[in-house]
């Protein structure tokens, strides 16, 4: 959600008016945060009423890859899962081209992020994550998680020259462990399906229903599905737990948050015995994935407006913590 491709009102006003039935554009403003795509809040006026959308210009994903993400969001929205729904143009299309790059417009969810979640927030996320997994069981498309093992194997050699000896040892040893895990019968037995794969705190919104008391929060929805893929549901759960269930030291799992998250998830979809056994290794896999990506973004950055790379050491510490489980 950085801005790599600037857009002004004049760039889109005529396009929106002619090709869509969402009214006249009144404002567009860049969204700060994130590191993958150019994102903008898009406000329109239709029949005297303000409507809010999010416009995304995709900087890395190709036109061939994008239908999976957009169709998944539409499928989940139609199943009652609170996610952004892609907007069709007058020809029924949901993928467009702007500034010679693939582009989409989706509905804007209500609410705000809770960056310091309580156990209740973790429980709400766990419950909806399980519902999302089950709602995606009949999603007909399949696309691998593009940031899974194959990407780790290609990216680690690029970042190793920037690391000290202990970091190199940790990264290469953990990769070897995960290669063995991913090739095991236990891994093959894990259930899989459409997964978000990036469900961090800033990708979830809570609607306080007009109250300033966070105890009244209801889940507003999940968004930013552009790392989604067909993957083990346990990996999706591990990615989410590693962020939502952090202890105050920002590296260990907080028992209260983690119990609330896991209990709520399993109230909808109980984990199999294979999943319960594999959870410690999958928590490590999830930590490794994001340590690698943050190393890549930090040491091999791209130019962008409003872009601040995340600190890679955050997930290095999380990985060390998960290895001690």
QUIDABEL-V624294 format. One record per pair of residues at least 4 apart in sequence whose C-alpha atoms are under 6 Angstrom apart, sorted by the first residue. I is the first residue (numbers start at 1). J is the second residue. Records with the same first field share a line. If there is no record, write none. Layout:
I->J + J
This chain:
1->31 + 33 + 34 + 35 + 37 + 38 + 39
2->32 + 33 + 34 + 35 + 38 + 306 + 307
3->38 + 304 + 305
4->38 + 304 + 305
9->13
12->16
13->25
15->19
16->20
17->24
19->89 + 90
20->89 + 90
23->44 + 45 + 46
24->44 + 45
25->43 + 44
26->43 + 44
27->43
28->41 + 42
29->40 + 41
30->39 + 40
31->39 + 40
32->306
37->57 + 58 + 59
38->56 + 57
39->55 + 56
40->54 + 55
41->54
42->52 + 53 + 54
43->51 + 52
44->50 + 51
45->49 + 50
52->108
53->106 + 107 + 108
54->105 + 106 + 108
55->104 + 105
56->103 + 104
57->102 + 103
58->102
67->71
68->72
71->75
73->85
74->85
76->81
77->81 + 83
82->221
83->221 + 222 + 223
84->106 + 107
85->106 + 107
86->105 + 106
87->94 + 105 + 106
88->92 + 93 + 94
89->93
95->103 + 104
96->102 + 103
97->101 + 102 + 103
110->220
111->205 + 206 + 207 + 220
112->205 + 206
113->202 + 204 + 205
115->201
117->121
119->257 + 260
122->261
123->260 + 261 + 264
125->129
126->261 + 264 + 265
127->264 + 265
128->132
130->265 + 268 + 269
136->194
142->230
143->229 + 230
144->229 + 230
145->229 + 230
147->151
151->155
152->156
163->167
169->173
178->182
182->187
191->232
192->231 + 232 + 233
193->230 + 231
194->229 + 230
195->228 + 229 + 230 + 236
196->225 + 228
197->228 + 236
199->203 + 240
200->243
203->222 + 223
204->221 + 222
205->220 + 221
206->217 + 218 + 219 + 220
207->217 + 218 + 220
208->216 + 217
235->282
238->283 + 286
239->286
241->245
245->253 + 254 + 257 + 258
246->250 + 252 + 253 + 254
247->252 + 253 + 254
251->317 + 318
252->321
254->258
255->259
259->263
266->270
271->275
275->279
284->319 + 322
287->315 + 319
290->294
291->312 + 315 + 316
294->298 + 312
295->299 + 312
296->300
297->301
298->309
315->319
